[in-house]
Amino acid sequence: MIHARSSRGPRWLGFAVFAAALTGGAATLPACSSTPDTLVLGLNYTPTSQPDPSRLQGAAGIPAQMKLWINPIVDRHPEGSQIGLSKEEDDTPVYFGAQGLPPADFVRAALVQVLPALAVPISPDSVNHTHVLQLTMSRFWTLEGNTYEATITALAVLADRNGNVLWQAEISGANKRWGRSFQPEAYLQVFSDAALDLGARLALDPGFRAAMATGG
């Protein structure tokens, strides 16, 4: 069963503990500044485009009284604080740093913007809702080679307010772009556009929309 959980609280501390647990407690997050041997990103959702409402043509409607609460996302991407690799710079690692969002909060910030733009009503709190969405993220990665290629993958589970599962599926978002080598802005854009793609794929999934129209 899935129940609503508040996203308030010491998110950074919680994620740091989780990241350490992923690596047996030995790893620490990198310093906030980049060096020639590492790149540390301040993750903030900055897409280069916006959701396209024209893609709703033919999609099932969701009644306005249905309200979706998005639980804090569970991050299980296996690389911990590392979120990418630059093949162009001799396999230099890319990390996220404390000056931005953890990957889970970054993706949730994207969903809060993308889903309403594609006619999925969102609840502003964890009390007044009819449905709960739980995402467990298994991939959050950008590989920089000849292009920047980002992939974000998560298991999405939709439940009614009583915790009964109505729908679930693995959802992936991806983006690819050209850019100068080893540029923080390019990494942020490709991650952001991959998160937008994940949100759009979720919002337009027929099974998800049908489940959002039931229960409540």
LUMZA-65093 format. One record per atom (N, C-alpha, C, O): residue in three letters; x, y, z. Coordinates in steps of 0.02 Angstrom, whole numbers, plus 32768, in hexadecimal, padded with zeros to 4 digits. Example, Ala and Ser with C-alpha at 12.3 -4.5 7.8 and 13.67 -1.06 7.14 Angstrom:
<rs>
ALA82947EE48186 ALA82677F1F8186 ALA82947F5B8186 ALA82C87F5A81A7 SER82827F908162 SER82AC7FCB8165 SER82858002818A SER829E80398192 
</rs>
This chain:
<rs>
MET802A7FC48000 MET800080008000 MET802C803F8000 MET80618040801E ILE801480727FDE ILE803980B17FD9 ILE801280E77FFF ILE7FD680EF7FF4 HIS8034810A802B HIS801581418050 HIS803B81818044 HIS807681818032 ALA801881B8804E ALA803781FA8043 ALA806A82088079 ALA806081F980B4 ARG80A282268064 ARG80D7823B8092 ARG80E982838082 ARG80EE82968048 SER80F482A980B5 SER810782EF80AC SER814E82F48091 SER817982CB80A3 SER815A83268067 SER819E8331804D SER81C383638078 SER81FC83748069 ARG81A4837C80AE ARG81C683AB80DA ARG81F983878105 ARG81F4834B8111 GLY822B83AD811D GLY825D838E8149 GLY82A28397812E GLY82AB83B680F9 PRO82D5837C8152 PRO831B8385813F PRO832D83598105 PRO834E8325810E ARG8319836C80C8 ARG83218341808E ARG836A83328080 ARG837B82FA806E TRP839583658087 TRP83DB83598074 TRP83FC832880A3 TRP842082FC808D LEU83EF832F80E5 LEU840B83018115 LEU83F382BB8108 LEU841B828B8109 GLY83B282B480FA GLY8396827280EC GLY83B6825280B0 GLY83C5821680B1 PHE83C28279807B PHE83E0825B803F PHE8429824A804A PHE844182188031 ALA844C82748071 ALA84938265807F ALA849A822380A4 ALA84C681FB8095 VAL846D821780D4 VAL846E81D880F8 VAL845F819E80C9 VAL847F816A80CC PHE842D81A8809B PHE841C8174806C PHE84558165803C PHE8463812B802C ALA8476819B8024 ALA84AE81917FF5 ALA84E6816B8016 ALA850681407FF7 ALA84F381798056 ALA85268155807A ALA8513810C8081 ALA853E80E0807C ALA84D380FF808E ALA84BC80BA8096 ALA84C580928056 ALA84D480578058 LEU84BC80B4801C LEU84C580927FDC LEU850B80777FD3 LEU851580447FB2 THR853B80997FF1 THR858180867FE7 THR85A1806B8026 THR85DE806F802F GLY8578804F8052 GLY85928031808E GLY85A9806380C2 GLY85CD805180F0 GLY859480A280BC GLY85A580D580ED GLY85E980F480E3 GLY85FC8120810A ALA860E80DE80B1 ALA865380F780A9 ALA865681368080 ALA8686815D8087 ALA862581438055 ALA862A817B8027 ALA861381BB8047 ALA85E781BA8072 THR863081F38033 THR861982358047 THR860B825D8008 THR8629824F7FD4 LEU85DF828D800E LEU85D082B77FD4 LEU860C82E27FC4 LEU863082F77FF1 PRO861782F17F83 PRO865083197F70 PRO864883617F86 PRO861183777F96 ALA867E83857F87 ALA867C83CC7F97 ALA865083F07F64 ALA864283D67F2E CYS863A842C7F76 CYS860A84507F4C CYS8629846B7F0C CYS8605847A7EDD SER866B84727F09 SER868A84907ECE SER86A8845B7EA2 SER86BF84277EB9 SER86A784697E61 SER86C4843C7E30 SER871084457E2D SER872B84787E42 THR873284127E13 THR877A84147E08 THR878683FA7DC2 THR875883E27DA2 PRO87C583FE7DA8 PRO87D383E17D66 PRO87C583977D62 PRO87BC837C7D2C ASP87C283757D9C ASP87B9832D7D9D ASP877183177DAE ASP876182DC7DA9 THR874783467DC1 THR870283377DD1 THR86D683727DBC THR86ED83AA7DB5 LEU869583647DB3 LEU866483987DA8 LEU862C838E7DDB LEU860F83587DDE VAL861E83C27E02 VAL85EA83BF7E35 VAL85B283EF7E20 VAL85BD842B7E1A LEU857783D37E15 LEU853E83FB7DFC LEU851084107E35 LEU850383EA7E63 GLY84F9844D7E31 GLY84C184647E5A GLY848184577E33 GLY846F847F7E08 LEU846084217E42 LEU8425840C7E1B LEU83E9843A7E28 LEU83D184407E60 ASN83D2845B7DF4 ASN839584817DF5 ASN837284767DB2 ASN839184757D7D TYR8330846E7DB6 TYR8308845E7D7A TYR8305849A7D4C TYR82E284CA7D5B THR832884977D14 THR832B84CD7CE3 THR832484B17C9D THR835584AE7C78 PRO82E7849D7C89 PRO82DD847F7C47 PRO82E584B27C10 PRO82DC84EE7C1B THR82F5849A7BD4 THR82FC84C67B9B THR82BB84CD7B74 THR82B684F47B45 SER828784A67B88 SER824684AB7B68 SER821084A17B9D SER822084987BD8 GLN81D284A27B89 GLN8199849A7BB6 GLN816D84617B9F GLN816F844E7B64 PRO814384457BCC PRO811584107BB6 PRO80E784297B7F PRO80D384637B7E ASP80D883FC7B51 ASP80AF840D7B16 ASP806783F67B20 ASP805983BA7B18 PRO803984247B31 PRO7FF3840F7B3C PRO7FD183F07AFF PRO7F9F83CD7B06 SER7FEB83FD7AC3 SER7FCD83E07A87 SER7FD183947A88 SER7FAC83727A64 ARG7FFF83787AB0 ARG800683307AB4 ARG7FCC83107ADA ARG7FC582D37ADB LEU7FA2833A7AF9 LEU7F6783207B1C LEU7F2F830D7AED LEU7EFD82EF7B02 GLN7F36831E7AAD GLN7F01830E7A7D GLN7EF582C27A7C GLN7F23829C7A6F GLY7EB882AE7A8A GLY7EA782677A8C GLY7EB282467ACF GLY7E9F820C7AD8 ALA7ED282697AFE ALA7EDE824C7B40 ALA7EA082507B6B ALA7E78827E7B65 ALA7E97821F7B97 ALA7E5E821E7BC4 ALA7E6382577BF5 ALA7E9982687C0D GLY7E2982757C05 GLY7E2882AB7C35 GLY7E2A82917C7D GLY7E1882587C8A ILE7E4182BC7CA9 ILE7E4382AC7CF1 ILE7E1582DE7D14 ILE7E1F831A7D0D PRO7DE282C67D39 PRO7DB482F57D5B PRO7DD983267D87 PRO7E0A83147DA8 ALA7DC283647D88 ALA7DE483997DAD ALA7DE5838C7DF8 ALA7E1283A47E1B GLN7DB583657E11 GLN7DB483597E59 GLN7DE983277E70 GLN7DF583207EAC MET7E0883047E41 MET7E3E82D67E52 MET7E7D82FE7E5E MET7E8F832A7E36 LYS7E9F82F07E94 LYS7EDC83157EA6 LYS7F1382E37EB7 LYS7F0A82B57EDF LEU7F4C82ED7E97 LEU7F8582C07E9F LEU7FB982DE7ECF LEU7FCF83177EC5 TRP7FCB82B77F02 TRP800382C97F2C TRP803F829F7F17 TRP803A82627F10 ILE807882C07F0D ILE80B6829C7EFA ILE80E082937F38 ILE80FA82C37F55 ASN80E782547F4E ASN811182467F87 ASN815A82587F79 ASN816E825A7F3F PRO818282677FAC PRO81CA826E7FA1 PRO81E582317F7C PRO81D781F87F8E ILE820D823D7F49 ILE822682077F1E ILE825D81E17F43 ILE828881FF7F64 VAL825D81A07F3B VAL829181757F57 VAL82C7816D7F22 VAL82B981577EEA ASP8305817F7F33 ASP833C817C7F04 ASP8365813D7F10 ASP838681367F44 ARG836481107EE0 ARG838C80D37EE4 ARG83BB80CD7EA8 ARG83CE80957E95 HIS83CE81067E8A HIS83FF81007E54 HIS844180E97E73 HIS845781057EA5 PRO846080B77E57 PRO849580927E7A PRO84D780B77E82 PRO8503809F7EA6 GLU84E080EF7E60 GLU852181117E62 GLU852881437E9C GLU855B81647EA2 GLY84F481477EC7 GLY84F881747F00 GLY84FB81BD7EEC GLY84CF81D57EC7 SER852E81E17F02 SER853382297EF3 SER854C82367EAC SER8549826F7E96 GLN856482037E89 GLN8579820D7E44 GLN853D82087E16 GLN851481DB7E1D ILE853882377DE7 ILE84FE82397DBA ILE8512823B7D71 ILE84E782447D45 GLY855282347D62 GLY856682347D1C GLY85AF82277D13 GLY85D5821F7D43 LEU85C282257CD4 LEU860782167CC1 LEU861782397C7F LEU85EF82367C50 SER865182597C7C SER866782797C3E SER869C824F7C1C SER86D5824C7C32 LYS8688822D7BE6 LYS86B982087BBE LYS86E782387B99 LYS872082277B8A GLU86CF82747B8C GLU86F682A67B69 GLU873082BF7B93 GLU876282D87B79 GLU872982B97BD6 GLU875D82D27C03 GLU877C82977C2A GLU8784829A7C67 ASP878C82627C06 ASP87B082297C23 ASP878A820A7C5D ASP87A781FC7C92 ASP874981FE7C53 ASP871E81DD7C85 ASP871A82047CC6 ASP871981E77CFC THR871882467CC1 THR871182707CFD THR86CB82687D19 THR869A826E7CF4 PRO86C5825C7D5B PRO868282537D79 PRO865E82967D83 PRO867C82CB7D8A VAL861B82917D84 VAL85F082CB7D91 VAL85C682BA7DCF VAL85A882847DD3 TYR85C482E97DFE TYR859F82DF7E3D TYR856B83157E45 TYR856E83497E24 PHE853A83097E71 PHE850F83407E86 PHE8528835A7EC9 PHE854483347EF1 GLY851F839B7ED5 GLY853983BA7F12 GLY850383DB7F3B GLY84CA83E17F25 ALA851583EF7F77 ALA84E5840B7FA7 ALA84CA844F7F93 ALA849A84677FB1 GLN84E884707F61 GLN84D084B17F4B GLN849184AC7F21 GLN847384E07F10 GLY847D84707F0E GLY843F84657EE8 GLY841484307F09 GLY841D84227F44 LEU83E784147EE3 LEU83B983E17EFD LEU83D8839B7EF7 LEU83FE838E7EC8 PRO83C7836E7F24 PRO83D583277F18 PRO83AD83107EDC PRO8378832D7ECD PRO83C382DC7EB8 PRO839F82C57E7D PRO835482B87E88 PRO832B82C97E5E ALA8343829A7EC2 ALA82FC828B7ECF ALA82D282CA7ED1 ALA829B82CC7EB5 ASP82EB82FE7EF3 ASP82C5833D7EF7 ASP82C583617EB4 ASP829483837EA3 PHE82FA835A7E8F PHE82FE83777E4C PHE82C7835A7E1F PHE82A483807DFD VAL82BF83197E1F VAL828C82F97DF5 VAL8246830C7E0E VAL821983187DE6 ARG823D830D7E4F ARG81FB83207E6A ARG81EA83687E57 ARG81B083777E47 ALA821B83947E59 ALA821083DA7E45 ALA81F983DE7DFC ALA81D084087DEB ALA821483B37DD2 ALA81FF83B17D8C ALA81B783997D86 ALA818F83B67D62 LEU81A683637DAA LEU816383477DA6 LEU812E83797DBD LEU80F8837D7D9F VAL813D83A07DF1 VAL810D83D17E0A VAL80FD84057DD5 VAL80C684217DD6 GLN812B84127DA8 GLN811E84417D72 GLN810084207D34 GLN80D3843B7D14 VAL811983E47D23 VAL810583C57CE4 VAL80BF83A87CE7 VAL809883B17CB8 LEU80AE83867D1D LEU806D83647D1F LEU803283947D19 LEU800583887CF1 PRO802F83CB7D3F PRO7FF683F97D36 PRO7FF284177CF0 PRO7FBC84247CD6 ALA802C84217CD0 ALA802C843C7C8C ALA800E840C7C5A ALA7FFB841F7C23 LEU800A83CB7C6E LEU7FEC83987C43 LEU7FAD837C7C63 LEU7F9D83417C5D ALA7F8983A97C85 ALA7F45839B7C9E ALA7F4183637CD1 ALA7F11833D7CD2 VAL7F74835E7CFC VAL7F7183317D35 VAL7F6C835D7D73 VAL7F9D837E7D85 PRO7F32835F7D95 PRO7F2A838C7DCE PRO7F5783777E09 PRO7F58833C7E1B ILE7F7A83A77E26 ILE7FAA83997E5C ILE7F8F83B67E9D ILE7F7483ED7E9F SER7F9783907ED3 SER7F8683A97F16 SER7FC383CD7F33 SER7FFB83B47F2E PRO7FB884077F52 PRO7FF1842C7F6E PRO800984107FB1 PRO803D84267FCA ASP7FE583E07FCD ASP7FFA83C4800E ASP7FE9837A8011 ASP7FC8835F7FE4 SER8000835A8046 SER7FF78311804C SER7FB782FF8071 SER7FAF82C58085 VAL7F88832F8079 VAL7F498322809C VAL7F0E8322806C VAL7EE782F3806B ASN7F0983568044 ASN7ECF835F8018 ASN7EDD83427FD3 ASN7EE983677FA3 HIS7EDB83007FCE HIS7EE982DF7F8F HIS7EBB82A37F86 HIS7E9E828A7FB7 THR7EB6828C7F49 THR7E90824F7F3B THR7EBD82167F26 THR7EAA81DC7F2C HIS7EF982267F0E HIS7F2881F57EF5 HIS7F6F82057F0E HIS7F7F823F7F1C VAL7F9881D27F12 VAL7FDD81D97F28 VAL800B81B87EF5 VAL7FFF817F7EDF LEU803E81DC7EE1 LEU807081C17EB2 LEU80B281B67ED7 LEU80CC81E47EF7 GLN80CC817A7ED2 GLN810D816A7EEE GLN813D81557EB6 GLN812E81277E90 LEU817581777EB1 LEU81A981657E81 LEU81E6814B7EA6 LEU81FC81677ED8 THR820281157E8B THR824180FA7EA3 THR827280FC7E69 THR826980D77E38 MET82A481267E6E MET82D081347E36 MET830B81047E35 MET832D80FC7E67 SER831680E57DFC SER834C80B47DF4 SER838480CD7DC6 SER83BA80AE7DC3 ARG837881037DA3 ARG83AB811E7D74 ARG83A781697D73 ARG837181867D69 PHE83E181897D7D PHE83E681D27D77 PHE842E81DF7D60 PHE845B81E37D88 TRP843781E57D1D TRP847A81E07D02 TRP848082067CC0 TRP845382047C96 THR84B882287CB7 THR84CA82467C77 THR850F822E7C63 THR853F82327C8A LEU851382157C26 LEU855382017C09 LEU856582347BD4 LEU853F823F7BA4 GLU859F82547BDC GLU85B682847BAA GLU85EB82637B7E GLU862182527B94 GLY85D9825A7B3E GLY860782427B0C GLY860982757AD5 GLY861C82AF7AE0 ASN85F782617A98 ASN85EF82917A62 ASN85B482BF7A6F ASN85B282F87A57 THR858382A67A95 THR854A82CE7AAB THR854082C27AF5 THR855D82957B13 TYR851582EC7B13 TYR84FE82E17B58 TYR84BF82B67B54 TYR848F82C97B30 GLU84BD827E7B77 GLU848382517B76 GLU846E82427BBE GLU849382227BE3 ALA843282597BD0 ALA841882507C14 ALA83DE821E7C14 ALA83B6821C7BE5 THR83DB81F57C48 THR83A581C67C52 THR838F81C87C9B THR83B881C67CC9 ILE834E81CD7CA6 ILE833081C97CE9 ILE82FA81947CE6 ILE82CD81987CBC THR82FE81637D12 THR82CE812B7D12 THR82B381227D59 THR82D881267D8A ALA827281157D5F ALA8254810A7DA0 ALA821880DB7D9A ALA81F780D97D66 LEU820C80B67DCF LEU81CE80907DD6 LEU819A80BE7DF4 LEU81A480D87E2A ALA816380C87DD0 ALA812D80F47DE7 ALA80F380C97DFF ALA80DD809B7DDC VAL80DB80D87E3B VAL80A280B47E58 VAL806D80E77E6C VAL807B81157E92 LEU803180DF7E51 LEU7FF9810C7E61 LEU7FC780E77E8D LEU7FB280B07E7D ALA7FB481077EC4 ALA7F8480E97EF3 ALA7F4C811B7F02 ALA7F5481577EF7 ASP7F1481017F1B ASP7EE0812E7F32 ASP7EF281467F79 ASP7F2581317F94 ARG7EC981717F96 ARG7EDC818F7FD6 ARG7EDD815C800F ARG7EF881698044 ASN7EBF81218004 ASN7EC180EB8036 ASN7EFD80BE802E ASN7F06808F8055 GLY7F2780CB7FFC GLY7F6480A47FF2 GLY7F5C806A7FC3 GLY7F8B80427FBB ASN7F2380627FA4 ASN7F18802B7F75 ASN7F37803B7F31 ASN7F27806F7F14 VAL7F6480107F19 VAL7F86801C7EDA VAL7F5680177E9F VAL7F337FE57E98 LEU7F55804A7E76 LEU7F29804D7E3B LEU7F4F80407DF9 LEU7F3280297DC8 TRP7F8F80517DFA TRP7FB7804C7DBC TRP800180507DCE TRP801380717DFF GLN802B802D7DA7 GLN807280357DAF GLN809680247D6E GLN807D7FFC7D46 ALA80CF80437D63 ALA80F680387D26 ALA813A80577D2F ALA814380857D57 GLU816B803F7D0A GLU81AC805F7D06 GLU81A980967CD2 GLU8193808A7C9A ILE81C080D17CE5 ILE81BE810B7CB8 ILE820681247CAF ILE822B81297CE0 SER821881347C71 SER825B814F7C64 SER825581907C3D SER822A81977C12 GLY828181BE7C4D GLY828881FB7C27 GLY82D082007C0E GLY82FE81EB7C30 ALA82D8821D7BD3 ALA831B82217BB5 ALA832282627B8E ALA82F182807B79 ASN836182777B86 ASN836F82B17B5D ASN83B782AB7B43 ASN83E2828F7B64 LYS83C282C77B09 LYS840482C77AE9 LYS840F830B7ACA LYS83E183297AAD ARG844D83257AD1 ARG845B83667AB2 ARG84A6836C7AA4 ARG84D0834C7AC3 TRP84B483977A73 TRP84F983AB7A66 TRP850C83E27A96 TRP84E184047AB2 GLY854D83EB7AA1 GLY856584217ACB GLY85B0841E7AD4 GLY85CF83EA7AC8 ARG85CD84557AE9 ARG861384567AF8 ARG862284257B30 ARG85F884197B5B SER865D84097B2F SER867083D57B5F SER867283EE7BA6 SER868C84247BB4 PHE865683C67BD4 PHE865E83CF7C1C PHE864284117C35 PHE866284347C5C GLN860584217C1E GLN85E6845F7C31 GLN85AD84547C63 GLN857E842F7C54 PRO85B084727C9E PRO857A84697CCF PRO853584797CB2 PRO850584567CBF GLU853084AF7C8B GLU84F084C37C6F GLU84D3848B7C43 GLU8497847F7C45 ALA84FD846B7C1C ALA84E584357BF1 ALA84CC83FA7C1A ALA849983DC7C09 TYR84EF83E97C4F TYR84D783B37C7B TYR849483C47C9A TYR8467839B7C9C LEU848D84027CB3 LEU844E84167CD2 LEU841584157CA0 LEU83DD84007CB0 GLN8422842B7C63 GLN83ED842C7C30 GLN83D883E57C1C GLN839D83D87C14 VAL840983B97C13 VAL83F783767BFD VAL83D3834F7C34 VAL83A583297C26 PHE83E883597C73 PHE83C3833B7CAB PHE837C83577CAF PHE834C83327CB8 SER8376839A7CA9 SER833583BA7CAE SER830583A37C77 SER82CB83957C84 ASP831E839F7C3A ASP82F3838A7C03 ASP82E383407C07 ASP82AD832B7BF0 ALA830E83177C24 ALA82FE82D17C30 ALA82C882CB7C65 ALA829C82A17C60 ALA82CB82F57C99 ALA829782F57CCD ALA8254830C7CB0 ALA822082F17CC1 LEU8256833E7C84 LEU821983547C62 LEU81FC831B7C39 LEU81C083107C39 ASP822782F77C15 ASP821082BF7BEC ASP81F182897C17 ASP81BD826C7C04 LEU820F827A7C51 LEU81F282487C7E LEU81AD825E7C95 LEU817E82377C95 GLY81A8829E7CAA GLY816782B77CC1 GLY813282B57C8B GLY80F882A47C99 ALA814582C67C4D ALA811582C57C16 ALA80FE827E7C07 ALA80C382717BFA ARG812D824F7C07 ARG811B82097BFA ARG80EC81EE7C2F ARG80BE81C87C20 LEU80F982027C6D LEU80CB81ED7CA3 LEU8087820C7C9A LEU805481E97C9C ALA8084824E7C90 ALA804482717C8A ALA801A82587C50 ALA7FDD82597C55 LEU803A82427C1A LEU8016822D7BDE LEU800A81E27BDB LEU7FEB81CA7BAB ASP802281BC7C0C ASP801881747C0C ASP7FCD81647C14 ASP7FAE817A7C44 PRO7FAF813E7BE5 PRO7F6781307BE9 PRO7F53810D7C29 PRO7F1E811D7C45 GLY7F7B80DE7C41 GLY7F6A80BB7C7E GLY7F6C80E87CBB GLY7F4180E37CE6 PHE7F9D81157CBD PHE7FA181457CF4 PHE7F6581737CF4 PHE7F47817F7D28 ARG7F52818D7CB9 ARG7F1A81BB7CB5 ARG7ED881987CC7 ARG7EAD81B57CE7 ALA7ED1815A7CB1 ALA7E9481367CC2 ALA7E90812A7D0D ALA7E5A812F7D2A ALA7EC881197D2D ALA7EC8810E7D75 ALA7EBB814F7D9B ALA7E9A814E7DCF MET7ED381877D81 MET7EC681C77DA1 MET7E7C81DA7D9E MET7E6482027DC6 ALA7E5981BF7D6F ALA7E1181CF7D67 ALA7DE581A37D93 ALA7DA881AC7D94 THR7E0381737DB7 THR7DDD81467DE2 THR7DF081527E2A THR7E1F81777E38 GLY7DCC81327E58 GLY7DDB81397E9F GLY7DC8817D7EB8 GLY7D98819C7EA0 GLY7DEE81957EE9 GLY7DDF81D67F05 GLY7DAA81D37F3A GLY7D9882067F56 
</rs>
